[in-house]
């Protein structure tokens, strides 16, 4: 193989059973279905059961991706798992997933923490490792129990998020695959979206729930996702408006639509699951990808774009 690329060859998704429609918030908070749907596009989200952790959601998503790729699980040479809500402080959720998958091949496994940008960060790292010859096959996962870091009395944040997991199998290939990825961060904006609590000396210091300046994130999100999308498209020699599928981070339908309009991507080509999933952070893009996978065909061009806490953002252009 002269030039080595990575290709997405399988996708999988898993959602917790419990559906939480907007109306459930009405009894407890000063909010309503109309406000939530009109401001965000969200109608419902899934919420993990008590004791259900990120690795529990990741496992069926990973198995589905491995099955879809038609590979033996032992062929996986690398696991990169993006999460903001790991099962434990350590070991990594990727290591826990490796064990749950029953892998005995001692492949590298680690987590990536870039909040809602995590999946694109993880994909970019796995792609680079495959191109560099460090692995032939990688499992890339986004898994979140975001409900664990929400203050359920704060209407400005708790209505926005949900739980779930998505996964892809990336395989070495002599034809592109992942064409380009771009990752960015601006730590000066870390206070705009964070869970500031710190665990140490046996206690949590500071607030262990999501705090967010929604307006500031909104404005920055559109610019960041659009610019990162333009970067990968320029490197790939395509116009953003020419991609077959645009799969943005599912934060808020108004943000997604504004980015798509700025890029010249028609609404029929934007994958949207925010109505049913809410914002599932690192899981949102692989969940959206999995929801549309059966409608996608070989050779089509995918554009992924994301933004999240950090502030972090990024994009990926890939041919399937
Ligand atoms: N129900 C009713 N009212 C609410 C609710 C609610 N659930 N939440 C906030 N409000 C109120 C606020 O208190 C405020 O009231 P005030 O004007 O009296 O102070 C008012 O609604 C704000 O209204 P708008 O300005 O119209 O709200 P906006 O259109 O900005 O929408 C939203 C708010 C949805 C949070 C939007 O700013 C947004 O989506 N921002 C981006 C958030 C985001 O994507 N975060 C995740 C990033 S990814 C990651 O890394 C986790």
Boltz pocket constraint, residues with backbone or C-beta under 6 A from the ligand:
constraints:
  - pocket:
      binder: B
      contacts: [[A, 30], [A, 31], [A, 32], [A, 35], [A, 36], [A, 39], [A, 40], [A, 114], [A, 115], [A, 116], [A, 117], [A, 155], [A, 156], [A, 157], [A, 159], [A, 193], [A, 212], [A, 213], [A, 214], [A, 215], [A, 217], [A, 218], [A, 221], [A, 251], [A, 252], [A, 279], [A, 281], [A, 307], [A, 308], [A, 309]]
      max_distance: 6.0
